[in-house]
Amino acid sequence: MSKKEYTVGFEIIGTGKAVPPKRVTNDELAKTLDTNDEWIRSHTGIGARHIADDHIACSDLAVEAARNALSWAIERQACAEKTIEELALTVDMVIVGSSTTDYFCCPATACIVQNAIGAKNAGAMDVVNACSSFIYGLETGAGLLSVSNDRRRALVIGAEVLSRFVDWTDRGTCVLFGDGAGAVLLEKTNSPRGISRTILGADGSGAGDLIMKQGGSRYPFKKGDTVVTPPHMEMNGRAVYNFAVGAVTETITTLLKAENLAIEDVALIVPHQANARIVQAAAKRLNVPEGRFFLNIEEYANTSSASIPIALDELNRSGALRTGDLILCVAFGAGLTYGGSLIRW
Ligand code: ACO
């Protein structure tokens, strides 16, 4: 078993996910957009995406995923509490990773979630760091638990409604994204299981490569403005692709080296689900079989900060993860940012 970076352990005792019921296939998109299933599948691996109806906001998905994570911990008797309400009262921090929060500046979406699940004793904050938000949130959660004896549990959620922030006339971006949320309940323990190391990084020189310009203090909305296109993601796809392949490769290599591990020690790599071709290229560079990477992008497309916790929940509930398995989560996104976590399940 690998050496742990932290002096205490952070075990994931519950996972949950939520996706909106409306499922839109590539063929359905092709009815209103100059695209086709063959192009999207061959360039990205995406077959469908789940899209939130107008009444569903980021926190709605986050709350559902959070409740599912709490309920899993109770079902598996990973905690003494018997109801979601009781368990929610023991949560010390609610962290929501998202770039498509309920409100533009405030309040934090985590506060909406904290209230909705009845986590009355918890602090709440958002981590707004695009597709890397969940890994940044995980490290924030572990850090906040480790610095105080009074904190024991943190809910870390990745939740996005990206469909509301894409230009639905731009076939180069809109086909890539989907909506959803995933959550984990982190508990401070003395167990050798849990997060053993996380690395975080950024290269702000690529800030313009993936950007939502309108509405911030750089390009504020002004009285009298006519909205031609609602705020939306603009992307230099090639630049992001190149960055992503390098970030995935280097993050995996650095994490393994820091823990004195070989790639063979890792049961499964859980990458951010942005494009299957990014994973294929990274697998080739690392000389690792593609099958060692978990992919569910075909069903959900790119759900940004939600993609890794959704994947963790699917793996957990399907029984694919055995106790003691070492898994490596790796994310990258706008910023440009990246990060990875080694987790002993
Ligand atoms: N359907 C049909 N044709 C399309 C589509 C589409 N949906 N989108 C683009 N095309 C066309 C283009 O117009 C272009 O046509 P042309 O040659 O006649 O000009 C052709 O396909 C090639 O376009 P490229 O943009 O060069 O295609 P590329 O092979 O680079 O693939 C892609 C584009 C999939 C976006 C790729 O660059 C990529 O995956 N980049 C990384 C994107 C990413 O991961 N973003 C998110 C990461 S961070 C986060 O998750 C927020």
Residues whose N, C-alpha, C, O or C-beta is under 5 A from the ligand:
A	BS01	ACO	D34 T35 N36 W39 H43 C131 R171 G172 V175 G237 R238 V240 Y241 A274 N275 N302 S304 F332 G333 A334
